Amino acid sequence: MSVLLDPPVSANDTVPPDGNDVLIRETADLLAEENHRFGKREVVVTASRVAVFDEAGVQLLTVPMGDIKSARTESLVGGARLELSLKSGVTVPVAEFTASVAARFSEMARGIEQLATGELLAIKLKNEKTRCDNCGRLLPEKDGKCPACVKRMAVLGRVLGYMKPYKTATIVVMLASLFTSMVSTIATPFLTKGITDAVLTKTPLPALNVGAPLLRFYIGGMIIALLINIALGYLKSYYGAFLAANIAKDLRSQTYAALEKLQLGFYDKKQIGAIISRVTQDTERIWGFLADGVPYLLVGTLTIIAGLVAGILLSWKLALAILLPVPVVALIGSLIWKPMAARHYKVGQKWGRLHTHLNESLTGIRVVKAFVQEGGELQKFTSRNDDLAAASVVADRYWVRAEAVVNLFINAAPLINLGYGGYLVLTGEISYGTLAAMQILLWQVYGPLAWFGQVNQWFSRAMAGAERVFEVMDAAPEAYDAPDNNRMLTVRGDVTFDKVRFGYDKSNPVLKGVELDVKAGEMIGLVGKSGAGKSTTMNLLCRFYEADAGTLAIDGVDIKNIPLNDLRRHIGIVLQEPFLFNGTIAENIAYGKPGASFEDVIAAAKGACAHDFIVAKPDGYDSPVGEKGGKLSGGERQRVSIARAILHNPRILILDEATSSVDVETEKNIQKAIGNLVAGRTTFAIAHRLSTLRNADRLVVLDKGKIIESGTHAELMAKQGEFYKLVETQAQTSKAIADTVAL
């Protein structure tokens, strides 16, 4: 690379790596001059220059900040490149890097531009973690949680915190579990010991008139213990099911509430099917563990404790001998804990992929059938289904191997009891009844211990699901409350864009310093080629995204200082692709104004020229629209969408290609309705057919993120600038299509 710079590059003119004047420092991971192999290049930005260093700290390039006109990242195959455009017209390639650091270099490019133009440095250089800081494993998602390192007991504590609203049920379940454990663990072995020592093996045997009543006494005690256990078990299961279902219900509700409040940027990065799986599949796993695992875990733990106490009271020597395998079983459980959790987390991810494909393919089933792609979609589904099955097999086989080892040590306990216990009987240290009681206690202790492995598997699955659910709940929501919390209940409708800049990729802004002042009641037509920034401008006005720089104000108030609910209540929007909810026509029209009267719904429909086609249907306003409005035509859906906006009665109206889905006749009706609708409202209209914007007070022409023309339709046509070219191009295209159809 040979670039002439002023002042010239000096090998000794370096920026100290730890200098206090360094504002931005990033490491590129590709070496452009060596056939793009991996390697490090450090890019350092100060207030006065941009410099590049190799791994040894040798300066390779420096560019004075005063020479820089702009900065951007250019996409390449498998990576990207940071480029500086100089005021002299020269383009300087600075560094190349992989996609793993592309977002950070995009922010760097934005920061360089801010410094070069004299703006304050305002960028967000947040590290997107791909590996766990603790164990170094790859994360399932960028900035996600490592399934192997999450503190599962803390997650469990958070899940159990959902029991607070259901204190009565919680107390009943805990007490029932406690008494079940005490009755079954203590009563049965001691009653068995009594039968054996006092009746069956007593020497000499008691007479029938003495032994029979004793036998009936002990058997009666066992029957009473059994009935108490059944009653307590019923209470535990009855209230446990109620508790588990309601906790899962609360988790689903809170997860859904959190999803609704997340920024649109979250949905830009996630697939809808994967998100749905968190609300359904993951919460279902939590429910399963709470309904089955937690009660068993509670009863099993208490049973083991009670069994240990009873065993020590019967014979402490034999009890300690029987417990010899327990530490080994506990060690195995602790070793497989994290690997099992990681494998179940992967299973959850595979479920998410399967849900994503299922949601997408069934939503687009008309397209699938139209292009005869049933076989292709089945193949994709089969592939994802196979991946899910493979991940499940890996997780289950891992557990099966561990379970086999656990069972080996658990089954050693009866041998210890019979061998060592038999020796103690022969030496007279314990009785036959004690040995029999210890055999019962053995299974009461080791039975739950054996099942703890299964509970561990339930637990791993549930906690992996809980982590994914809590990740959604903990994601940063939209800023609904303004900093000063001042309400804005009424607005005039003045809208001001002051040097507004925004980009989905921060180094390649869609809007570049847009300045526009719109008076209340004015109708603005936004015009430009595809990708010019028309819809993005409206997305910023609705605060679906935050501007990267500049100010967007309504009635002189920065929209960041307006509570989000207040802001959006004053804005009505008709989207290019109308979306209707599965319900009746009346319900969809009234969606933006719950509780609206039927008369209001009819008035809105008439305003949108929709009343006639609605009453022509057999069920009129009660006609179902189907999923996404599939039972209505495109024009009908659009008019219902417009009626919904009319009833919302906003001060600021956005029409985003509102007539793109209708025929010419319908468009005339809608244009008439829009003429009535916009009266007294600030309106922004984006239209595919430029002729539909003739009645706009002002047309604003956007090109590459900048406003290049502004004026009335007549003024811009007379000027014969960019708008004139767009109109002429559209007219020629329409004529060519008409000629083709005529042929």
Sequence and secondary structure as in RCSB ss.txt:
>XXXX:A:sequence
MSVLLDPPVSANDTVPPDGNDVLIRETADLLAEENHRFGKREVVVTASRVAVFDEAGVQLLTVPMGDIKSARTES
LVGGARLELSLKSGVTVPVAEFTASVAARFSEMARGIEQLATGELLAIKLKNEKTRCDNCGRLLPEKDGKCPACV
KRMAVLGRVLGYMKPYKTATIVVMLASLFTSMVSTIATPFLTKGITDAVLTKTPLPALNVGAPLLRFYIGGMIIA
LLINIALGYLKSYYGAFLAANIAKDLRSQTYAALEKLQLGFYDKKQIGAIISRVTQDTERIWGFLADGVPYLLVG
TLTIIAGLVAGILLSWKLALAILLPVPVVALIGSLIWKPMAARHYKVGQKWGRLHTHLNESLTGIRVVKAFVQEG
GELQKFTSRNDDLAAASVVADRYWVRAEAVVNLFINAAPLINLGYGGYLVLTGEISYGTLAAMQILLWQVYGPLA
WFGQVNQWFSRAMAGAERVFEVMDAAPEAYDAPDNNRMLTVRGDVTFDKVRFGYDKSNPVLKGVELDVKAGEMIG
LVGKSGAGKSTTMNLLCRFYEADAGTLAIDGVDIKNIPLNDLRRHIGIVLQEPFLFNGTIAENIAYGKPGASFED
VIAAAKGACAHDFIVAKPDGYDSPVGEKGGKLSGGERQRVSIARAILHNPRILILDEATSSVDVETEKNIQKAIG
NLVAGRTTFAIAHRLSTLRNADRLVVLDKGKIIESGTHAELMAKQGEFYKLVETQAQTSKAIADTVAL
>XXXX:A:secstr
     SS   TT    TT TTEEEEEEEEEEGGGTTEEEEEEEEEESSEEEEE TTS EEEEEEGGGEEEEEEEE
ETTEEEEEEEETTS EEEEEEE GGGHHHHHHHHHHHHHHHTT            B TTT  B SSTT   TTTS
 HHHHHHHHHGGGGGGHHHHHHHHHHHHHHHHIIIIIHHHHHHHHIIIIIS SS   HHHHHHHHHHHHHHHHHH
HHHHHHHHHHHHHHHHHHHHHHHHHHHHHHHHHHHHB HHHHHHS HHHHHHIIIIIHHHHHHIIIIIHHHHHHH
HHHHHHHHHHHHHH HHHHHHHTTTHHHHHHHHHHHHHHHHHHHHHHHHHHHHHHHHHHHHHHTHHHHHHTT HH
HHHHHHHHHHHHHHHHHHHHHHHHHHHHHHHHHHHTHHHHHHHHHHHHHHHTTSS HHHHHHHHHHHHHHHHHHH
HHHHHHHHHHHHHHHHHHHHHHHHS B   S TT          EEEEEEEE SSTTS SEEEEEEEE TT EEE
EEESTTSSHHHHHHHHTTSS  SEEEEEETTEEGGGS HHHHHHTEEEE SS    SSBHHHHHGGGSTT  HHH
HHHHHHHTT HHHHHTSTTGGG B  GGGTTS HHHHHHHHHHHHHHH  SEEEEESTTTTS HHHHHHHHHHHH
HHSTTSEEEEE SSGGGGTT SEEEEEETTEEEEEE HHHHHHHTSHHHHHHHHHHHHHHHHHHHHH 
